Amino acid sequence: MQWTDQAIVLGMRRLGDSSAVLELMTAKRGRHLGVVRGARSRRLAPMLQPGNRVEATWRARLDEQLGLFTIEPLTMRAAKLIERPLSLFALQVLAGHLGLLAERESHPELHGAVDSALDSFAESPGPSALAIAGFVARFELAFLNESGFGLDLSRCAVTGTTEGLVFVSPRTGRAVSGPAAAGYEDRLLPLPRLLFGQHGANDDRRAIDEAFRLTGHFLDRHIYQPRALAEPSARRELLTWIGRELAGSEPRPGLNGG
């Protein structure tokens, strides 16, 4: 058995004195593990850092075996990503969530979105805190959907209208319009405009808090709790650094430079 694919390095763990089990998010084959011999060598160690884009060739006698990876570098962006705490914690959040996907299940949209975002994160000066926050929140929404727990934010769960949607049911994950929510507002979650690339002037912090509160609620309910996991510390650190940059940094571009 053999294949070659582009991939994002998610992480690795030591195996013996010089080898490692490498975890990749591949473009076509999803999350995949394999052994890399000599992973701690001067040549290989730099290219096996999380966030790098590599070309991976996997070989095994049988498909169900762990197999061996041969790795070639494509985009060495890990060093750039760790220069800025915000991009480092964003990388850790993204890689951590991708690492919860079932092995060898294809998720090309998640791979493509993260791969493009990491290119943007590694640029200088890099995207704004708001742009990074918006991407991570939308990624978490997409990750929930790919995991089988998608939210329906397109129409009101009560009336079916597609207008005036301002809340989300914490139980069903469906949107609720303002009139339909009358009297129940305190039991519902705000529908974050940031998830749709919208927010009012001077409300960046509120928009971010609402977005991460919504995705965090459903991640905890459907992903963390069933696995007996706590919220990743990197997610909390990401929010901390977003707040710091909003409070004191100079303006930065969006993910696409705008």
Buried (B, 14 or more C-beta within 10 A) or exposed (E): EEBBBBBBBBBBEEBEEEBBBBBBBBBBBBBBBBBBBEBBEEEBEEBBBBBBBBEBBBBBEEEEEEBBBBBEBBBBBBEBBBEBBBBBBBBBBBBBBBEBBEEEEBBEEBBEBBBEBBBBBBBEEBBBBBBBBBBBBBBBBBBBEBBEBBBEBEBBBBEEEEEBBBBBBBEEBBBBBBEBBEEEEEEBBBBBBBBEEEBEEEEBBBBBBBBBBBBBBBBBBBBBEEEEEEEBEBBBBBBEBBBEBBEEEEEBBBBEEE
